[in-house]
Amino acid sequence: MQKGRKILVEALKILKVPAEKEAIDRTVEFVEHFHLVNQNLNLSAHKNREAILVNLVIDSLTLLTVESFAKSQLDKAIDVGSGGGIPGIPLAIFRPATHFVLLESKSKKCLFLEEVIAKLNLSNVSVICARAEDAAREKSLRENFDTVLSKALAPLNVALEITIPFLKTGKSAFFYKGLRYFQELKDAEGALKILGCKARKIWEIDVPWTDRKNYLIEIEKCMPTPSHLPRKAGLPQKKPLS
Ligand SMILES: C[S@@+](CC[C@H](N)C(=O)[O-])C[C@H]1O[C@@H](n2cnc3c(N)ncnc32)[C@H](O)[C@@H]1O
């Protein structure tokens, strides 16, 4: 994966993210493990190593260029619907002082996450295998994170209901979105109001080695989440807040 290493180093230069050799080694190793199990577990439609590196890993790292993420003291972060560890694992490699919880409902994916965390020796990452709607009712998880992240979990109006309950009041969540971000934000106006949140900023970041941008929607939580939310598992998807 010599070529992959060069691609990663160049991407980090473009993003102006300083990186130690250990972080680069771990990231390359993560791509190897991801690639190995991807066929069986169907973690992603990106099947070759370089596509995984660029479209999943480097894509995840674009958040490191966002001032309100990069410059904030974040003790605890949660990646909801983490799948194969995207964006949580690449971010955890580059932010070792933050503890990342990867929340994922599929047990086979959770098993992969546990294995890869052990292989990479990542002491700042843990896995919770549960549905977000259920986990958000746990006292130890609710309103307990300094930031919440999610990529490709659900449309924003659905994702908000099942992620915002984890966030402390006054803090920001970040949603990785594509070109449809504007419509998603419009469709989420009702959910934002009910959840006591506001859109703080859309961060547009060029993804190195691609011709596309990431649209990172930063949502600020202004009030504690009403106690009846999220609704029981399945309902947020079936009947999004409006
Ligand atoms: C399309 S995948 C995206 C995975 C990863 N974030 C990525 O971008 O590659 C969505 C993931 O969210 C998980 N998921 C969906 N709904 C969930 C829920 N309510 N609670 C926890 N995980 C959920 C799925 O099992 C799946 O692994």
PDBQT file of the ligand as one rigid body, heavy atoms in Angstrom, charges set to zero:
ROOT
HETATM    1  C1  LIG A 301     -25.039   3.499   5.061  1.00  0.00    +0.000 C 
HETATM    2  S1  LIG A 301     -24.216   2.928   6.494  1.00  0.00    +0.000 S 
HETATM    3  C2  LIG A 301     -22.992   4.167   6.721  1.00  0.00    +0.000 C 
HETATM    4  C3  LIG A 301     -21.852   3.675   7.566  1.00  0.00    +0.000 C 
HETATM    5  C4  LIG A 301     -20.738   4.674   7.773  1.00  0.00    +0.000 C 
HETATM    6  N1  LIG A 301     -21.164   5.791   8.578  1.00  0.00    +0.000 N 
HETATM    7  C5  LIG A 301     -20.180   5.137   6.444  1.00  0.00    +0.000 C 
HETATM    8  O1  LIG A 301     -20.381   6.305   6.081  1.00  0.00    +0.000 OA
HETATM    9  O2  LIG A 301     -19.530   4.339   5.761  1.00  0.00    +0.000 OA
HETATM   10  C6  LIG A 301     -25.351   3.266   7.820  1.00  0.00    +0.000 C 
HETATM   11  C7  LIG A 301     -25.011   2.498   9.077  1.00  0.00    +0.000 C 
HETATM   12  O3  LIG A 301     -25.839   2.951  10.134  1.00  0.00    +0.000 OA
HETATM   13  C8  LIG A 301     -26.319   1.835  10.861  1.00  0.00    +0.000 C 
HETATM   14  N2  LIG A 301     -27.603   2.256  11.429  1.00  0.00    +0.000 N 
HETATM   15  C9  LIG A 301     -28.734   2.578  10.752  1.00  0.00    +0.000 A 
HETATM   16  N3  LIG A 301     -29.715   2.948  11.593  1.00  0.00    +0.000 NA
HETATM   17  C10 LIG A 301     -29.185   2.862  12.847  1.00  0.00    +0.000 A 
HETATM   18  C11 LIG A 301     -29.716   3.109  14.150  1.00  0.00    +0.000 A 
HETATM   19  N4  LIG A 301     -30.970   3.505  14.309  1.00  0.00    +0.000 N 
HETATM   20  N5  LIG A 301     -28.900   2.939  15.205  1.00  0.00    +0.000 NA
HETATM   21  C12 LIG A 301     -27.598   2.522  15.042  1.00  0.00    +0.000 A 
HETATM   22  N6  LIG A 301     -27.058   2.263  13.831  1.00  0.00    +0.000 NA
HETATM   23  C13 LIG A 301     -27.845   2.433  12.742  1.00  0.00    +0.000 A 
HETATM   24  C14 LIG A 301     -26.444   0.714   9.829  1.00  0.00    +0.000 C 
HETATM   25  O4  LIG A 301     -26.399  -0.573  10.415  1.00  0.00    +0.000 OA
HETATM   26  C15 LIG A 301     -25.252   0.997   8.930  1.00  0.00    +0.000 C 
HETATM   27  O5  LIG A 301     -24.112   0.304   9.334  1.00  0.00    +0.000 OA
ENDROOT
TORSDOF 0
